């Protein structure tokens, strides 16, 4: 087949391509969905009775702020990385990782300070209910963000999956913090914050599997 014939064949078989909306618009849409999901789950499961008092404590509020920053930066990173040519931006890839690490370090510091001062740190137990709460909050925004990423053309599927899962996991942990009444430092570190890094690793594997072959969009 000659070059002219190949070009004509490709032009004949080409399908209409829908442009992606701007990243900012998609991030705002996802954030609204994540907020609605969080509110609905909080209404169903109920919030901790001392939530108002907890919000008055700077350490609790600061941890929530870290989770929000991690969730938003990871969502931006996932959507940017999914665009061919934009995935080379190191800042959008690593800023959410730094945010997640800051959450872990903060929780570990809270545990160390409580241990050093003799304050109660909690018991080492399996808190499956917190995993359930985190997953309940993260499920809907997680599926939505993965679909948004898949509708683009991620060349770095592992990074796209990692950031997408990290964003939704941060929202899930945010919800667990407002629902779960157990705020002992050991419990918060092991069952609320530390799993963020595990979820990120699982997201990289999931992204490599689900996002490797994706439809391209302009």
C-alpha positions in Angstrom: 0.0 0.0 0.0 1.3 3.4 -1.0 1.6 6.2 1.5 -1.2 8.2 -0.1 -3.5 5.1 0.1 -2.5 4.5 3.7 -3.3 8.1 4.6 -6.7 7.9 2.8 -7.5 4.7 4.6 -6.7 6.1 8.0 -8.7 9.2 7.3 -11.7 7.2 6.2 -11.6 4.9 9.2 -11.0 7.7 11.7 -13.6 8.2 14.4 -14.7 11.5 16.0 -12.5 12.4 19.0 -14.0 14.2 22.0 -11.6 16.7 23.6 -11.0 16.4 27.3 -12.2 19.1 29.5 -9.6 21.3 31.3 -7.9 19.6 34.2 -9.1 22.3 36.6 -12.8 21.6 35.6 -12.4 17.9 36.0 -10.6 18.3 39.4 -13.5 20.5 40.7 -16.1 18.0 39.4 -14.3 15.2 41.2 -13.9 17.2 44.4 -17.6 17.9 44.4 -18.4 14.2 43.9 -15.9 13.2 46.7 -17.5 15.7 49.1 -21.0 14.4 48.4 -19.8 10.9 48.9 -18.2 11.9 52.2 -21.3 13.6 53.4 -23.6 10.7 52.4 -21.4 8.1 54.2 -21.2 10.4 57.3 -25.0 10.7 57.3 -25.4 6.9 57.1 -22.7 5.9 59.6 -22.9 8.9 61.8 -20.0 11.1 62.9 -18.1 10.8 66.1 -19.9 12.5 69.0 -16.9 14.7 69.9 -16.3 16.0 66.4 -16.9 19.6 67.3 -14.4 19.4 70.1 -11.9 17.5 68.0 -12.0 20.2 65.3 -11.0 22.7 68.0 -7.7 20.8 68.5 -5.0 22.1 66.2 -3.4 18.6 65.8 -6.7 17.1 64.5 -7.5 20.0 62.2 -3.9 20.0 60.8 -4.1 16.3 60.0 -7.4 16.9 58.2 -5.7 19.7 56.2 -2.8 17.4 55.3 -5.3 14.8 54.0 -7.2 17.4 51.9 -4.0 18.7 50.4 -2.9 15.1 49.7 -6.2 14.2 48.1 -6.4 17.3 45.9 -2.7 17.2 44.8 -3.0 13.5 44.0 -6.2 14.1 42.0 -4.5 16.8 40.0 -1.5 14.6 39.5 -3.5 11.7 38.3 -5.4 13.8 35.7 -2.2 15.6 34.5 -0.1 12.4 34.3 -2.8 10.8 32.1 -2.2 13.5 29.4 0.5 12.5 27.0 3.4 15.0 27.2 2.4 16.3 30.6 3.4 13.2 32.5 7.0 14.4 32.5 6.2 17.0 35.2 7.9 15.7 38.3 6.2 18.1 40.7 2.7 16.8 40.0 3.9 13.3 40.5 5.9 13.7 43.7 4.0 16.5 45.6 1.2 14.1 46.6 3.7 11.5 47.7 5.3 14.1 50.0 1.9 15.0 51.3 1.1 11.4 52.1 4.5 11.0 53.8 3.8 14.2 55.8 0.6 12.6 57.1 2.4 9.5 58.2 5.2 11.5 59.8 2.7 13.7 61.6 0.8 10.7 63.0 4.0 9.0 64.0 5.1 12.1 65.8 1.8 12.2 67.7 2.4 8.6 68.8 6.0 9.4 69.9 4.9 12.5 71.9 2.1 10.6 73.6 4.5 7.7 74.5 7.1 10.1 75.8 4.6 12.0 77.9 3.0 8.8 79.3 -0.4 9.6 77.7 -2.5 6.7 76.5 -1.5 5.5 73.1 -4.2 2.8 72.6 -4.0 -1.0 72.1 -2.7 -3.0 69.1 -5.9 -4.4 67.6 -7.2 -5.2 64.2 -9.6 -2.4 63.3 -11.4 -3.8 60.3 -14.3 -1.4 60.8 -11.9 1.5 60.0 -10.9 -0.1 56.8 -14.6 -0.5 55.9 -15.3 3.1 56.7 -12.3 4.3 54.6 -13.4 2.1 51.7 -17.0 3.2 51.9 -16.1 6.9 51.6 -13.5 6.2 48.9 -15.5 3.8 46.6 -17.5 6.2 44.5 -14.8 8.9 44.0 -12.3 6.2 43.4 -14.2 4.6 40.5 -15.0 8.1 39.1 -11.4 9.2 39.1 -10.2 5.9 37.5 -12.8 6.4 34.7 -11.6 10.0 34.2 -8.0 8.9 34.0 -8.9 6.0 31.6 -10.7 8.4 29.3 -7.4 10.2 28.7 -4.3 8.4 27.4 -1.9 7.7 30.3 1.5 6.7 29.1 2.6 6.1 32.7 -0.2 3.8 33.8 1.5 2.9 37.2 1.8 6.6 38.2 -1.7 7.4 37.1 -3.1 4.5 39.1 -0.9 5.3 42.1 -2.1 8.9 42.3 -5.7 8.1 41.6 -5.8 5.6 44.5 -3.9 7.9 46.7 -6.4 10.7 46.1 -9.4 8.5 46.9 -7.6 6.9 49.9 -6.9 10.3 51.4 -10.6 11.1 51.1 -11.4 7.8 52.7 -9.1 8.4 55.6 -10.5 11.9 56.0 -14.0 10.3 56.4 -12.7 7.7 58.8 -11.2 10.4 61.0 -14.5 12.1 61.3 -16.5 8.9 61.8 -14.3 6.8 64.0 -14.4 7.7 67.7 -11.1 6.1 68.5 -8.4 8.8 68.2 -5.6 7.0 70.1 -2.3 7.7 68.4 -1.5 4.0 67.8 -4.9 3.4 66.2 -4.7 6.5 64.1 -1.3 5.7 62.8 -1.8 2.0 62.0 -5.4 2.0 60.8 -6.0 5.5 59.4 -2.9 7.1 58.1 -0.2 4.5 57.4 -2.4 2.6 54.9 -2.1 5.6 52.6 1.3 4.3 51.4 0.0 0.8 51.0 -3.0 2.0 49.0 -0.6 4.0 46.8 1.5 0.9 46.1 -1.7 -1.1 45.3 -2.8 1.8 43.0 0.4 1.5 41.0 -0.2 -2.2 40.4 -3.9 -1.6 39.7 -3.0 1.2 37.2 -0.6 -1.0 35.4 -3.3 -3.5 35.0 -6.4 -1.4 34.2 -4.9 1.6 32.5 -2.2 0.1 30.3 -4.4 0.0 27.2 -6.7 3.0 27.1 -8.6 5.0 24.4 -6.9 8.1 23.4 -8.4 11.6 23.6 -7.1 14.9 22.3 
